[in-house]
Structure formats: C-alpha cells, structure tokens
Amino acid sequence: MKHRALLGIIFVAVLAVAGAPQQSLAWFVTGGPAPDPTISAARAVYLPLALYNAGALPTPSPTATATGTVTHTPSATPSRTPTATATLAPTVTRTPTATATPDGPAGIYGRVTQHGQPVEGVYLVLKLYTGLGETTQGPPVRTDAGGNYLFTNLPALSTGQEYYVLFENNAHGNALATDRLAWWGSFSIFAYTEGERVGGGDFDIADVVLTAPADGATVDTPYTFIWQVRPHSPGDDYEFNLFDSADYVPWYYKSVGYTGTCRLNSLPGGFARGTPYVWNLWLYNGGGMGESLHRYSVTFQPIARTGGPSAPVAVGRPGLSRFVPEALRHRR
C-alpha cells in the first residue's frame, strides 16, 4: 500500500504538470468514478500543497512564478519613458525667457524715466570702480526719445572691478533740474566681457518732495518727518537721513520702506540741541540707489519740552544735495 500510494502521488504530479483535468486527478487518488471526457476543467497551474508536504516531490522551482514577474516588468518600464521626455520639454522653452538681454548692439544699456515716462536728453556716465577708487569710462551718453541709453566700446572687467551707470543732476551736460534727484547710481556690474550686451538698469529720476519740517525750521521731539512718495516707483525703499552737513558726523539713517514718514521720539545719539542739522532722503530700488535733490536744515529745541511736537517756526531757502563721494556710496 505504501508503494502504491507513492506511485499514485508521483502519477498525480505528472498528470498535473501535463495539464490533466482536476477530475482525472481525483479519480486516480480516490478510486472514484472515471472522469467524463466531455467535461472540460480549468488547468492546474500550481500543485496542491499536500503533495509537497507528503515528501513525494522535491521543493518546487519558482519557474512559473518568475515567468509571470518577468512578463509584467517590461510593461511598466515603457510607460515611464514618455513622462521623462515631457519633463525636459519646458526647460528648452524657458531658456529664451531667462535671457533677459534683448538683441541689439554690444555694450551696457538701459532706460531712464521721470514720473514713469521716458525722458530724452539726459546725460549719463559709466563709472569704473577698481577697488581703490573710481574713474569715468568714456564720454557721457545721451538718452534718446524713448529714454534709452547705451555705452559702447567697453573693455572687459578684471577681477575686483565693476561698472555702474550714474546720473548726476547739474553735471556731465545736465542742467540743474529742481524736479529731479540729486543723483542716481545703478546696481554694480561685476562681470563684463568685451562685445557683450548687458543691462545697466532702468531707473526713474523724479525727485522726492520734502514736506515737513520746512527748511530752516526748529522743532522738538517727538517729531514726524514727512515727504511725498514717488507714485510711479512703488519699489522704492526710503531711507531717512539726519546729519551734520559739514562732514556727515554725526549721521543717523533709518530705512522705512515705501512710506512717507519717519518719526523721531527722541534725539539720536551724538546729536545736540540747538545745533542746525540737515535732513533728506536716500532711495533704493532694483539694486540702485540715489538721493533727493533737496535737503532741509532743521534745529531741535535747546530744551526739551513735554507734550506733542512743535510746529516749524522758521522757513528758509531750500538747500540742494551734493553728489556723495565714492567712499560714502560704498559705505554699506
């Protein structure tokens, strides 16, 4: 009986591998009725686990399982290929956009406006900063009807050098214009190769109107200084400045953003009551910087009073800013 059972198990295994119907397997093992050949049955893919447990067959090879895995693997791989290709397409599209320099002659270019409108006939100079001092690179250039400027035939910059574009009121061919800034210096260009076309900055030269206190006024703290923001330059960051006009010592300055007021609750350190000082504004925008044309004299009451701020008690002739020396431009 043991031999017969063993032979039966082996025979069943052979039939299963050959794809015999399930009824045939059951008939041989159990001795039941013979299978009906007219009845179809599903093919067995895996042998019953009981056959392995009986020790009649060796440990099954995972051939059939592996075959199914290999069949599914290639189908997933091609589906990812189009996705990777589509990802690269936007990069090619964005390349021209990242190139901010439009076609045109080589040099350093930009545009000048006043109250948001292009201004013709403004003279600009290109400054070369060497790390030890500044020189003017070539003659002044004049803006055209569209407010555009272009500096040409420029040598390449060496390590540690930089270019920047400078507007200066009442200099370099510009007549004194009381509705324009005292000066404006563009952002620094640290790399330039001969024959390149590089943007030197677009900027607005409209002046800032100082409102209170008026020039020559005597005030007391706390006091709020007031000016009119430039409506066409909402990116301006205003810096309130209070200083000794002789040597800029003492010098107090405070960044207040795009707003038209700065409040002093007390006299800043180093300042004395009864001594005339000067106040004005510096502006920062797009990496460039400038200074209001007008600068007003102000004196603080010799003896501090309690209560609210005093009104201006004297009005004098408005003073004008002078161009700040190179060393002051690089102070921050």
FENGI-V318374 format. One record per pair of residues at least 6 apart in sequence whose C-alpha atoms are under 7 Angstrom apart, sorted by sequence separation. I is the first residue (numbers start at 1). J is the second residue. D is the distance in whole Angstrom. If there is no record, write none. Layout:
i=I j=J d=D
i=I j=J d=D
This chain:
i=27 j=33 d=6
i=51 j=57 d=7
i=112 j=118 d=6
i=113 j=119 d=5
i=128 j=134 d=6
i=129 j=135 d=7
i=143 j=149 d=5
i=169 j=175 d=7
i=170 j=176 d=4
i=243 j=249 d=6
i=244 j=250 d=6
i=283 j=289 d=5
i=284 j=290 d=7
i=27 j=34 d=6
i=112 j=119 d=6
i=127 j=134 d=7
i=128 j=135 d=5
i=142 j=149 d=6
i=169 j=176 d=6
i=243 j=250 d=6
i=244 j=251 d=7
i=283 j=290 d=5
i=27 j=35 d=7
i=127 j=135 d=6
i=128 j=136 d=6
i=141 j=149 d=7
i=169 j=177 d=7
i=243 j=251 d=4
i=282 j=290 d=6
i=283 j=291 d=6
i=127 j=136 d=5
i=128 j=137 d=6
i=242 j=251 d=6
i=243 j=252 d=6
i=282 j=291 d=4
i=126 j=136 d=6
i=127 j=137 d=6
i=141 j=151 d=7
i=242 j=252 d=5
i=281 j=291 d=6
i=282 j=292 d=6
i=24 j=35 d=6
i=125 j=136 d=7
i=126 j=137 d=5
i=241 j=252 d=6
i=242 j=253 d=6
i=281 j=292 d=5
i=23 j=35 d=6
i=169 j=181 d=7
i=213 j=225 d=6
i=241 j=253 d=4
i=280 j=292 d=6
i=12 j=25 d=6
i=169 j=182 d=5
i=212 j=225 d=6
i=240 j=253 d=5
i=241 j=254 d=7
i=125 j=139 d=7
i=168 j=182 d=6
i=169 j=183 d=6
i=186 j=200 d=7
i=187 j=201 d=7
i=212 j=226 d=5
i=239 j=253 d=6
i=240 j=254 d=5
i=280 j=294 d=7
i=125 j=140 d=5
i=168 j=183 d=4
i=186 j=201 d=6
i=211 j=226 d=5
i=212 j=227 d=7
i=239 j=254 d=5
i=240 j=255 d=6
i=280 j=295 d=5
i=124 j=140 d=5
i=125 j=141 d=6
i=167 j=183 d=5
i=168 j=184 d=7
i=210 j=226 d=7
i=211 j=227 d=5
i=239 j=255 d=4
i=279 j=295 d=6
i=280 j=296 d=7
i=123 j=140 d=6
i=124 j=141 d=5
i=167 j=184 d=5
i=210 j=227 d=4
i=211 j=228 d=7
i=238 j=255 d=6
i=239 j=256 d=6
i=278 j=295 d=6
i=279 j=296 d=5
i=123 j=141 d=6
i=124 j=142 d=6
i=166 j=184 d=6
i=167 j=185 d=6
i=209 j=227 d=6
i=210 j=228 d=7
i=238 j=256 d=6
i=278 j=296 d=5
i=279 j=297 d=6
i=22 j=41 d=7
i=123 j=142 d=5
i=166 j=185 d=5
i=209 j=228 d=5
i=237 j=256 d=7
i=238 j=257 d=5
i=278 j=297 d=4
i=21 j=41 d=5
i=122 j=142 d=5
i=123 j=143 d=7
i=165 j=185 d=6
i=166 j=186 d=6
i=208 j=228 d=6
i=237 j=257 d=4
i=238 j=258 d=6
i=250 j=270 d=6
i=277 j=297 d=6
i=278 j=298 d=6
i=8 j=29 d=6
i=21 j=42 d=7
i=121 j=142 d=5
i=122 j=143 d=5
i=164 j=185 d=7
i=165 j=186 d=5
i=208 j=229 d=6
i=237 j=258 d=5
i=250 j=271 d=7
i=276 j=297 d=6
i=277 j=298 d=5
i=21 j=43 d=6
i=121 j=143 d=5
i=164 j=186 d=6
i=208 j=230 d=6
i=236 j=258 d=6
i=240 j=262 d=7
i=276 j=298 d=6
i=277 j=299 d=6
i=296 j=318 d=6
i=20 j=43 d=7
i=120 j=143 d=5
i=121 j=144 d=6
i=164 j=187 d=6
i=276 j=299 d=5
i=295 j=318 d=7
i=296 j=319 d=6
i=19 j=43 d=6
i=120 j=144 d=5
i=164 j=188 d=5
i=181 j=205 d=5
i=234 j=258 d=7
i=275 j=299 d=6
i=294 j=318 d=7
i=295 j=319 d=5
i=19 j=44 d=6
i=120 j=145 d=5
i=163 j=188 d=6
i=164 j=189 d=6
i=180 j=205 d=5
i=181 j=206 d=6
i=274 j=299 d=6
i=294 j=319 d=6
i=295 j=320 d=6
i=119 j=145 d=7
i=120 j=146 d=7
i=162 j=188 d=6
i=163 j=189 d=5
i=180 j=206 d=5
i=181 j=207 d=4
i=274 j=300 d=6
i=294 j=320 d=5
i=295 j=321 d=6
i=119 j=146 d=7
i=120 j=147 d=5
i=162 j=189 d=5
i=163 j=190 d=7
i=179 j=206 d=6
i=180 j=207 d=4
i=273 j=300 d=5
i=274 j=301 d=6
i=293 j=320 d=5
i=294 j=321 d=6
i=16 j=44 d=6
i=118 j=146 d=5
i=119 j=147 d=5
i=162 j=190 d=5
i=179 j=207 d=5
i=273 j=301 d=6
i=274 j=302 d=5
i=293 j=321 d=5
i=118 j=147 d=5
i=131 j=160 d=6
i=161 j=190 d=6
i=273 j=302 d=5
i=130 j=160 d=7
i=131 j=161 d=6
i=229 j=259 d=7
i=16 j=47 d=7
i=130 j=161 d=5
i=229 j=260 d=6
i=129 j=161 d=6
i=130 j=162 d=7
i=140 j=172 d=7
i=228 j=260 d=6
i=245 j=277 d=7
i=129 j=162 d=5
i=227 j=260 d=5
i=244 j=277 d=5
i=245 j=278 d=6
i=113 j=147 d=6
i=128 j=162 d=6
i=129 j=163 d=6
i=157 j=191 d=6
i=226 j=260 d=6
i=227 j=261 d=6
i=243 j=277 d=6
i=244 j=278 d=6
i=112 j=147 d=5
i=128 j=163 d=5
i=157 j=192 d=5
i=165 j=200 d=6
i=226 j=261 d=5
i=242 j=277 d=7
i=243 j=278 d=5
i=111 j=147 d=5
i=112 j=148 d=6
i=127 j=163 d=6
i=128 j=164 d=7
i=156 j=192 d=5
i=157 j=193 d=7
i=164 j=200 d=7
i=225 j=261 d=6
i=226 j=262 d=7
i=242 j=278 d=6
i=243 j=279 d=7
i=111 j=148 d=4
i=126 j=163 d=7
i=127 j=164 d=5
i=156 j=193 d=4
i=224 j=261 d=6
i=225 j=262 d=5
i=242 j=279 d=4
i=110 j=148 d=6
i=111 j=149 d=6
i=126 j=164 d=6
i=127 j=165 d=6
i=156 j=194 d=5
i=224 j=262 d=6
i=225 j=263 d=6
i=241 j=279 d=5
i=242 j=280 d=7
i=110 j=149 d=6
i=126 j=165 d=5
i=127 j=166 d=7
i=155 j=194 d=5
i=224 j=263 d=4
i=241 j=280 d=5
i=109 j=149 d=5
i=110 j=150 d=7
i=125 j=165 d=6
i=126 j=166 d=6
i=154 j=194 d=6
i=223 j=263 d=6
i=224 j=264 d=6
i=240 j=280 d=6
i=241 j=281 d=6
i=109 j=150 d=4
i=124 j=165 d=7
i=125 j=166 d=5
i=223 j=264 d=5
i=240 j=281 d=5
i=108 j=150 d=6
i=109 j=151 d=6
i=124 j=166 d=6
i=125 j=167 d=7
i=222 j=264 d=5
i=223 j=265 d=6
i=239 j=281 d=6
i=240 j=282 d=7
i=107 j=150 d=6
i=108 j=151 d=5
i=124 j=167 d=5
i=221 j=264 d=7
i=222 j=265 d=4
i=238 j=281 d=7
i=239 j=282 d=5
i=107 j=151 d=5
i=108 j=152 d=7
i=123 j=167 d=7
i=221 j=265 d=6
i=222 j=266 d=6
i=238 j=282 d=6
i=239 j=283 d=6
i=107 j=152 d=5
i=221 j=266 d=5
i=238 j=283 d=5
i=10 j=56 d=7
i=106 j=152 d=6
i=107 j=153 d=7
i=221 j=267 d=7
i=237 j=283 d=6
i=238 j=284 d=7
i=9 j=56 d=7
i=107 j=154 d=7
i=236 j=283 d=6
i=237 j=284 d=5
i=236 j=284 d=6
i=237 j=285 d=6
i=123 j=172 d=6
i=236 j=285 d=5
i=6 j=56 d=7
i=123 j=173 d=6
i=235 j=285 d=6
i=123 j=174 d=6
i=122 j=174 d=7
i=216 j=296 d=7
i=217 j=297 d=7
i=218 j=298 d=6
i=219 j=299 d=6
i=220 j=300 d=5
i=215 j=296 d=4
i=216 j=297 d=5
i=217 j=298 d=5
i=218 j=299 d=5
i=219 j=300 d=5
i=220 j=301 d=5
i=214 j=296 d=7
i=215 j=297 d=5
i=216 j=298 d=5
i=217 j=299 d=6
i=218 j=300 d=6
i=219 j=301 d=6
i=215 j=298 d=7
i=218 j=301 d=6
i=208 j=292 d=6
i=220 j=304 d=7
i=207 j=292 d=6
i=207 j=293 d=6
i=222 j=308 d=7
i=223 j=309 d=5
i=222 j=309 d=5
i=107 j=195 d=7
i=116 j=204 d=7
i=221 j=309 d=6
i=106 j=195 d=5
i=107 j=196 d=6
i=108 j=197 d=6
i=109 j=198 d=6
i=110 j=199 d=6
i=115 j=204 d=7
i=220 j=309 d=6
i=106 j=196 d=5
i=107 j=197 d=5
i=108 j=198 d=5
i=109 j=199 d=5
i=110 j=200 d=5
i=112 j=202 d=6
i=113 j=203 d=6
i=114 j=204 d=5
i=220 j=310 d=5
i=106 j=197 d=4
i=107 j=198 d=6
i=108 j=199 d=6
i=109 j=200 d=5
i=110 j=201 d=5
i=111 j=202 d=5
i=112 j=203 d=5
i=113 j=204 d=5
i=114 j=205 d=5
i=115 j=206 d=6
i=219 j=310 d=5
i=105 j=197 d=7
i=108 j=200 d=5
i=110 j=202 d=5
i=111 j=203 d=7
i=112 j=204 d=6
i=113 j=205 d=6
i=114 j=206 d=5
i=219 j=311 d=6
i=219 j=312 d=6
i=218 j=312 d=6
i=217 j=312 d=5
i=218 j=313 d=6
i=101 j=197 d=7
i=217 j=313 d=5
i=218 j=314 d=7
i=101 j=198 d=6
i=217 j=314 d=5
i=101 j=199 d=7
i=214 j=312 d=7
i=216 j=314 d=6
i=217 j=315 d=6
i=213 j=312 d=6
i=216 j=315 d=5
i=187 j=287 d=5
i=215 j=315 d=5
i=216 j=316 d=5
i=186 j=287 d=7
i=187 j=288 d=4
i=214 j=315 d=6
i=215 j=316 d=5
i=186 j=288 d=4
i=215 j=317 d=6
i=185 j=288 d=6
i=186 j=289 d=6
i=215 j=318 d=6
i=185 j=289 d=5
i=184 j=289 d=6
i=185 j=290 d=6
i=184 j=290 d=4
i=183 j=290 d=5
i=184 j=291 d=7
i=183 j=291 d=6
i=182 j=291 d=6
i=181 j=291 d=6
i=182 j=292 d=6
i=181 j=292 d=5
i=182 j=293 d=4
i=181 j=293 d=5
i=180 j=293 d=7
i=116 j=232 d=5
i=115 j=232 d=6
i=182 j=321 d=6
i=182 j=322 d=7
i=183 j=323 d=7
i=182 j=323 d=7
